[in-house]
């Protein structure tokens, strides 16, 4: 991987397990199992600054439903950008992001009122508000969206990549329109092995040429993504003869070209000195974290008071109601019995 990359990478496979596992491994979020191999950034092993310089958008949009769009963006910017950046600059950066993501007209809307596509944009915006200078990872950002909404999300990602943000993205069942928005694709077969990694080309020309040279021909007008997935799943040429796509890729000139390009980038970037920046455990100081979280909690309870009302009812009203059950029981037999139970209860409690 190289931080100088300005293209969006698109990776897909026949099983979402391989896509998500690969993305979690690359982003250093995978903590289960045994991982072998070597991951480098700019020709160097990953350091503690890697996760600070990357953003990760999960498949599920997890937000505080009582926050507004502006508050969510500013909350991420203030707490996740370095403490040396002035607060006014962080807020100004969040404002520019809202315009870029076309969320400025929804800046005062609470999260629970947003649609699925708008929440997905907010997820991207919250990660970008941290100002990742290396990579932005996205795990299937189009899941659960219709074709128009999916194209809108990918169009915004394309706009970000053209602005200089390096993006690694997994996607599920892309349409022919979506695949044209990506610069390169990494295709995995059902075993999780690479069988193509290269450019898409105009109308999928580069992908069609690669598989056509090996006897798998894409019919005119067919979705290139579906053709690639079908070719990997079947493991046969167009005439029905079997073919090992993994071996074909490993021995292809395209694979050798990719390895040569990786070596060139590593040699080029390795020569550049590392920035002399002292990273602390947290980007924001503890006092700022405490005040920001306290303000968010109070706003949440003010806008969604059902939890506070439930606690007041259970802790106060129910106690008062049960206590007055034994108030002035009277001199009847039932009253004496109730009063004796009450006295016995309090004496045992004492």
Secondary structure, DSSP 8 states (H G I E B T S, - for coil): --TT--SEEEEEES-HHHHHHHHHHHTT---SS---S--EETTEE--THHHHTEEEE-SS----TTSBHHHHHHHHHHHHS-TTS-HHHHHHHHHHHHHHTT-GGGTTSBGGGS-HHHHHHHHHHHHHTT--SSEEEEE-TTTT--HHHHHHHHHHHHHHHHTT--EEEE-SS--HHHHTT-SEEEEE-TTS-EEEEEE--GGGHHHHHHHHTTT----TT--HHHHHHHHHHH-B-TTS-B--HHHHHHTSHHHHHHHHHHHHHHHHHHTS--------SSSS-HHHHHHHHHHHHHHHHHH-THHHHHHHIIIIIHHHHHHHTTTT--SSHHHHHHHHHHHHHHHHH-
